Amino acid sequence: MNNTTCPQCFGTGIKPDDRDVGSQLRAIRRKAGLRLADIANLAGCTISHVSDIENGKRHCSPRIRQAYDDIMEEGGVDTVG
């Protein structure tokens, strides 16, 4: 398995929009004033996994997206930018 393959995505690899998605997720997290560790704890994964997603190196699984959705709802973060 190479570094562009996400085991949670069953080897599907990086999607073309993963970098854009990662940037958006980072903006959401920062706007909410949270650390990578906070997202990792919510999603039940490692900090490096979340970092790789935010840097566009891994595909974002539904479980990780749900963690970001949760912080948006709880923190009142409704837009990126």
C-alpha positions in Angstrom: 0.0 0.0 0.0 1.5 3.4 -0.9 1.0 6.7 0.9 -1.9 7.8 -1.3 -4.1 4.8 -0.4 -6.5 5.1 2.5 -7.1 1.7 4.1 -10.5 2.9 5.3 -11.5 3.5 1.6 -10.5 0.0 0.7 -7.6 1.1 -1.5 -9.5 3.5 -3.6 -6.8 6.1 -3.2 -7.0 9.9 -3.4 -9.8 11.6 -5.2 -9.2 14.7 -7.3 -11.0 17.0 -4.9 -9.4 15.6 -1.7 -7.0 18.6 -1.5 -9.9 21.0 -1.7 -11.9 19.1 0.8 -8.9 18.9 3.2 -8.5 22.7 3.0 -12.2 23.2 3.7 -12.1 20.9 6.7 -9.0 22.6 8.1 -10.8 26.0 7.8 -13.8 24.5 9.6 -11.7 23.2 12.4 -9.7 26.4 12.8 -12.8 28.5 12.8 -14.2 26.4 15.6 -10.9 26.8 17.5 -10.2 23.1 17.6 -6.9 21.1 17.4 -6.2 18.1 15.2 -6.4 16.1 18.4 -10.0 17.2 19.0 -11.1 15.9 15.6 -9.1 12.7 16.0 -10.8 12.1 19.3 -14.3 12.7 17.9 -13.6 10.4 14.9 -11.7 7.7 16.8 -8.6 7.9 14.7 -5.0 9.3 15.0 -3.9 12.9 14.7 -1.7 12.0 11.8 -4.7 10.5 9.9 -6.6 13.8 10.4 -3.6 15.8 9.3 -3.2 13.7 6.2 -6.8 14.3 5.3 -6.5 18.1 5.8 -3.3 18.1 3.7 -5.1 16.2 0.9 -2.9 13.0 1.3 -5.9 10.8 2.3 -9.5 10.4 1.3 -11.9 11.6 4.0 -14.1 8.8 5.2 -17.7 9.3 6.2 -16.7 8.8 9.8 -14.3 11.7 9.7 -16.8 13.9 7.8 -19.3 13.3 10.5 -16.8 14.5 13.1 -16.5 17.8 11.2 -20.3 18.0 10.8 -20.6 17.6 14.5 -18.2 20.4 15.3 -20.0 22.7 12.8 -23.4 22.0 14.5 -22.0 22.3 18.1 -19.8 25.3 17.4 -22.1 27.2 15.3 -19.7 27.1 12.3 -21.8 27.5 9.3 -19.5 28.6 6.5 -15.9 28.3 5.4 -13.8 31.3 4.8 
